[in-house]
Every structure is written in structure tokens, then in C-alpha cells.
Amino acid sequence: MQNIRIGRQPILDGDSQLCAYAIMYREKEENRYSSAAVISSVLNKFGAYALLGKRRAFVAIDKKFLLHDLILSIPQEFFIFSIMGDIEIDEKVIERVEQLYSKGYVLAIEHISLEKLDIYKEILNYTSYVKLDIRSMSAPKSKEQIKKLKSFEITIVADNIYDSKQYAKAKELGCDWFEGYFFAELKIIENSKYEPSHMEVLKLYRLLMEDSNIDEITKEFENNHEITVQLLQFINSGAFHFRNKISSIHHVLTLVGRIPLAQWLMLMIYSKSVSKGEERTPLMLMVKNRTELMENILKIIQPNVRSNMLGEAYFVGVLSLIDVVFGMELQYILKKMNISENVENALLKDEGVLGEIFALVRSIELFDTQAVKMFEKKYSIEKGAIENIIVKSIESVEEFENPESNVA
């Protein structure tokens, strides 16, 4: 199973208190800056709260990402957009910086040249932080330039501090925050890489933008478990604050809205973090199997079941393994996501019809035939009916795992 890696380095103040993090994207042991990939990974795969706590993350962004409208769809509260210091400060850049500032985004400039400070004068009023490479700084000239930057109420972050001498130098020059291996090594955090295909993401994006029926969009989400899991992680990141309890994917789509969802899908596409024909992960196959069983067993005991109840059954199946994906306690995740009582009780207590079905699904996974017989007896289900559902579920999972083998 492929893993995705995030590099996280703490940034401290003069009292050695944690102030923020610097976040970088790492995949296959190669370190590379990629704005969209970093942001998409934080929001969709690791979870902003799990990775950052209450701190913000500095994320380096290039000119292309800065000017892309995608940046306006990203939640404000988690990131400090750190503009690369070597980009040309032209009219378009100035206009976008002003726009981001007016919308409440926090901005920084990454590794500027102090000797060419006038280049950045048009955007300094909208900048909260400047990151400086301690290795390129020298007193007393740098001290004067840092003082000039502070006149704009900018916090100065000294980067690449590797020893006590560099730290003392940064403090002497008037820097406020400090980052580097002298304080802590870059921590590499791994998470399993569950990725949808390009075509699945693009199809959903097209449905959203074509104003398709909400039921059709819901069905497409429910057919793509990887996307659904990342959507739930995105919501868990705190990008949305729902007053109502969430009960199904249909409910999530209604509450989030088409435009934010389309923008979120574009982030996934733009980040180039989607897979290119990779195999389905075992965990996703298990999610597929559970959702199939949850829905089909519910249909057999309630032939006239309504779509909202089926949506809840699917939701139980998807969420049943979400703690493995998120890497935290299921109870904590459900609380953060404001999940409906029916779904929560089913998952945590095996309560209600959905809870009984969920318990049966787990028994099926353990080959507990006695539990199947007892369930059939309780609901007066024809003997062998559950077994037929299990066989159909296995076939459906096999088709899901190997879609090419089913193409004539």
C-alpha cells in the first residue's frame, strides 16, 4: 500500500513556545514543494486539526497557484500562504494579494532578498510574516532592513537555523520567530494513500457544474468510496460548521452546496494527487463490501425502505472504518463531524435497525453463520436470503476492484 508523507516542522517564538508549523509534501521519499498537494493532503488525508491542532501552517505557494481562483476556495483558518520570494511582483500579483487580504487570508513572503526590499513594497501592507534565510543575513545591514519590515507590523521568521550561533544571530538581528533543525527535525507523518481516479473526480465535477439532480450526484458519490472518504476528512478538517446533524451523503451534499464541492474537487484535480490506475486498497474494498451489505440487508427486511434510510445505511458502512483512515478514535471523529444520532448509535452501540445490521455485517466478516441464522429468524427472512446478498456483495466488490475485467 502506498503512503503519502507530510513534512511538518515547528516554528517557535523567543520563549520557545510553539507558534506555527511549516508544512511540506513528501512522497516516495522525495521532498518537493507543491502548494495544491500540500493543502489537499492536510485537508483531505490527514485532517487539519489532527495535523496542526490550533496552529496555522506556512505553505509555500508559487505564482501559478497564487493567481489560480482555486486558492479562494481554501478555508482561511488553517494556512499562512507564503508567497515565494522570487516571483515577479506584477499588477496581477498585487491585485490578488489585496483580494486575499480583504477576504481574511493570512499572507507571508518566503525568503525575500533584503537587498531588494523595494521590490515587495506594494504588498508589504498586506503581509503578516516574512521568512528569512538566516544564512543570507548579515549585521548591521540586515538589522536595518528587518527594522524597516517591522514598521509594517510584520513578524519576522528566521529559517534554516541549525545551531546555537545562528539562533543567537537571528535574535540579535531582531527576528521574532525561529525555524530549523536546531529546535526540531522535520517530522515526517505518513498516512495511507487512498486516491480516486481522474475520471471519477472529473465525472463528479461535471455533474455538479451541469446542475444535475442531487440524487444523481449522491449516487455517484456513493459509487466512489475513495472520494466519499476524502470528503468526510475535508469536513472533519473544520472547513464547514454544520448546525444540523449529518445523516447521509445526500445530507452532506445539500449542506455543503454545489460550488464549494466543485471547488473542492478541483483542488483534488489540481493537486495531481489522484491516482493513475493504482489498485484499490484493501481498506476501500472492505468499505465497499460493508456499504453493499448494509444497504441490501436493509432492503430485504424493509422492502419499502425510503431513500433517506438507505442513505444512513450507506453512511454507516462508509464511517465504520473511518477511524483507520483518520488515525483517531471513531467516537471523537463522529463528535467532530456532528453525525446524526441514528448513525452514531449504530456505529458505537449497535443500536437500532442499522446497528443490528452493522453487527451482522461484522459477524459475516468473521464467518459467524449462527449470527446470520439468528438474524434471519428474528426478521422472518427466507433461509438463504442473506447468503445470496453476501454472494452478490462479493461479486460487486470484485467488479469494483477489477473494473477492466468486466469490460467486453
N, C-alpha and C positions, 0 to 999 in steps of 0.2 A: 504494500500500500504506500502510495506516495504521500509525503508530508509537506506541508507548507511551513516556512520559517519566517518569523518576525524577529528582527534585532531591536532590542529595547535598552536604551542607556539612560540612567538617571541624570537629571540636571539639578544641582544643589545651589543654595544661596550661601552667603558668607558665614552663616551659622550652621552650615552642613545640614540644613533642612531640605527635604525633597520638594522641589517646586514644579517640575515638569519632567517629561521624557522626550528623548529623541527616538524616533521610530524609523527603522529601515527594513526593507523587504529582502528576505533571503530564501532562495530556492535552489535545491540541489547543490548546497554548499557554496553558491556563488552570491556574493554581495552585490546588489545593484539597486540604485535609486529608481523608483518607478512610482510616481505620485498616485496614479489610479490604483495600482496593485496594492500599495501600502494601505490606502484608505479603504478599499474594498475588503481587504483581509481583516483590518481592525473591526469594521462594522459587521461583516457577514460571516467570518470564520472564527474569530477569537472572541468577539464581543468587546465593545469599548470599555464597559465597566469592569469586566474580568481582567482586561489587559492594562487599563490605565487607572482604575479606581476613580478618584475625584480630580485627578490631574489631567492637564491637556498634553497633547503630543505635538512636538515640532515635526512637520513633514515637509521635506524639500520639494518644491514644485518648479517645473521649468516653464518657459513662456507658452508653450503649446497648451499645457494643462491650465495655466492661469487664464488664458483667453477663451478656453472652451466653456460653453454655457453649462456643462456638466457640473462645474465647480459650485454653481449656485444651488444645486440640489443637495449638497452635502450638509448634514447637521452642523451647526456652528459650535456647539458646546464642547466638542472633543479635540479639535485640532487647532494648531497655530500654523497657518500656511506660510512657509519660509521660502520666499522668492529667491531663486539662485542669483547670486551677486553678479554673474557675468552676462545676464540678459540685457538687451538694449532697452533703455527706459524711453520708449517712444510714446506717442499720443494714445495709442490703444492700451498700452500697459497702464499709463496714468489713469485713464478713464475706468479701467477695470478695477484698479486698486481703490479708487474713490467709491466705486459701486459696492465693492465688498465691505469696505469700511462702513458705509452708510447702512448696510444690512446687518451689521454687528459681528462680522468676521474679525478674528484677531490675526494680524499680519506681522511677519518678520522679514528681514533680509538676511540671506545666508552668505557669509564670507565675502563681504564687500571689500573693496580696496580703499583703505583710509586715505591714500594719497589722491584718490579721485572722488572725494566725498561729494563734490558738487554735482556729479552725475545723478545722484539719487535725491537731490534737493526737492524735486516735485512730489515725491511720495513719502518723505520723512514724516510729514504731519499725520499720515495715516498708518504709520508703522509703530508697533508697540515694542518690538525687540529687534536687536541687531546681533547676529552671531559673528564673532571674530575669531580667526585662527591665531592662537597665541604665538605661534611660530613666526608669523609675519609681522609681529608688533614690536616696536622699539620705543623706549623713552628717549627724550621727553616729547617728541613729535606726536606719537600715538596718544599720549596722555591729553594733549591739547585737543586732538580730534575727537577723542572719546568724550571729553567735556562738552564739545560742540554738539555731539549727538544727544547727550543728556539734556541739553537745552530744549530738545523736542519731547522731553519726558519719555525717552526710550530706555528700556532696560537692556544693558549690555551683557551678552552671554559669551564668555571666553570658552572656546572649543579647543580640543586636542591637547588637554593638559595631561602630561604623562609623568610628571614628578613634582616634588615639593618646590623646586626652584621656579618652575613655570607657574605653579599656583600662586606663589608669593609675588611673582612678576605681574600676574593678572590682577591681583588685589591692589598692588601698588599703582597700576595704571588706571584703576577706578572701575573695574568690571564688577558687575552685580551678581551674576550667576555663573556657574562653572560646570564644565562637562569634560569628561575624559577618563582614560584608564587609571589615572591616579586615584580616582574616587571609586570606580567600579568598572569591571569589564563589561563589554556589550553582552547582555543576556540574550541567548537565542531561545525563543519559545516556539515549540512545534505544535502543530495541530494537523489532524488528518485532512487530506485534500479531497473534499467531496465536491466535484465540479459537474455542472450541466454542460451539454454540448452547445456549440454556437447556434445550431439550428433551433434547438429548444428555446433558447433565450430570445432569438430573433422572432420566432413564431409568436411568443407571448407578447413581445414588444409590438408586433404588428396588430395583434388582437386588441391591445389596449388603445393604440393610436387610431384604429379604424372604428372605434366606438362600438365594438362587438357587445353582444349580450353578456351581462355579468355572469350568467350561468355557464356560458361557453368558456369564459375566461377562468372561472372557478374549476371547471372540468379539466382544462389544460394544466392548471397548477397542480391539481390532484394527480395528474398523469406524470408529473415531473417532480419526483420526491427531492432531488438534489436542490432544485430551485426553491421548493417549499421550505426545506430546512434552512437555507440561507436567508429566506425572507423572515423566518421566525428569529434567526440570530440578529438580523438587522433591527427588527422590532425590539428585541431584548437589549440592543445597544442603547436604547433610550431615545431613538430618533423620533418616536411617536409616544404620546402620552394619552392613553385612552381612558375615558371616564367610565365606559361600559365594559363589562366582562366580555372577553373574546371566547366565542364558542365554536368557530369553524373557519376554514379558509375563505368561504363566501363572506363571512362577517369581517374578516381582516381586510379583504379587498374593498368592501364597502366603506370601512372606516378610514383606510389609508387614502383611497382615491386613485383615479387613473393616472393623473400626471405625475404624482410622486412615485408611483410604481414604475411608470415608464422611465423616469429619470434614474431610478434605482437599477433597472435592467440595463440601461445604457452604461451605467458605471461598471457593471459586470462585463459588458462587451468591451468597453474602452480599456479596461484594466488588462485585457489579454490574459486574464486568469482562468478563462474557461478551458476545458479540456479539448484535446484533438483526438477523439476516438479512443480514449482510455477506457479500460474495463470498468464496469460497475463495481463499486466497493461492496464487500460482504455486508457491511452495516446497512447500506442503502437497499440491498436485496432483502434484508431482514425487515426493513421498514415497509418495503413493497408488499412482502408476504403478510405482514400484520394488518396493513390497511385493507388488503383484499379480504382477509378472513373477517375482520371487524365488520365491514360493510355487508358481505354476503351472508354471514351468520345472522346479522340483524334483519336482513330481508326475509330470511326463512322463518324467523319467529314473529316478525311483524310484516306480513306481506304488503300491507298498505302504508308502510312507513313513509313519513314525509321527508322531503329533501334536507330540511334543516337538521333532522335527527341523523340522517346518513352523513351529513357534513361533520357532525360531532363524532360519529364513529370513526370517520377518516382521521379526524384531528387526534383522537386518542391513539390511533396507530402511529401517526407521524411523531407525536410527542413522546411516545413510550420509550424511545431511545435517544431523545434529545439531550439528556444529561451526559451521555457518552460523547456526543458531538461537541457540546459546550464545555465539557470538563468541569461541571459543578453539580451540586445536589439538585435533583429534579424538583423538590419542594421549593427551593429558592428560585429556580427558573420560572415555575408556574406562578409564584407570587409576583415576580417582576413583570411577567407578561400579562397579568390581570386576566387569567383564564377563567372561563365560566365554571360554576360550581359543579355542574354535571360532569364535565370533562375532568376537572381536578379530582373529584371524589372517585371517579372511575380509575384514574391513574394511581392515586395514592392509597385508596382504601378498598378497591374492587367493589364499590357501591353502585347500586342502580343497575339497570339492564346493561348499560355499556360496561360497567365494572365487572359484571358476571361474564360478559363476552370476552373482555380483556383477560380475565383469569383463565377462561377456557383456551384462549389463544396461547397463553404461556404453557398450559398443560399439553396442548397439541405439540408445541415445540419440544416438550420433554417426553413425547410418545406415551402420554398417560391416557390409555384407552378407557380406563374406568371413569375418568372425569368426563370424557365425551359421552359415554353411556348415561351417566347421571344427568348431564345437561339435556340430552335428548328426551329422557324420561320426564324431567321437570317441565319441559315446554311441549311435551307430546309431539315430538318431532319424529317423522318416519325414520326407521332404522336405516342407517347407511347414508342419510342425507348430509350429515356433517362430513363424512368421509368423502363424498362426492365434491363438496366445497373445497376440502383440503387438496384433492387431486387437481381441481381446476385452478386453485391458487398456485400450486407448484408449476403448472403449465404456463400460467400468466407470468410468474417470476422468471421462468426460463426464457420466455419471449422477451421480457424486459431486459434480461441480461445479454441476450444474443439476438438483437433485432434483425441483423443482416441475414441470419439463417432462416428467417421467415419470409424473406423477400423472394418471390417467384422468379 
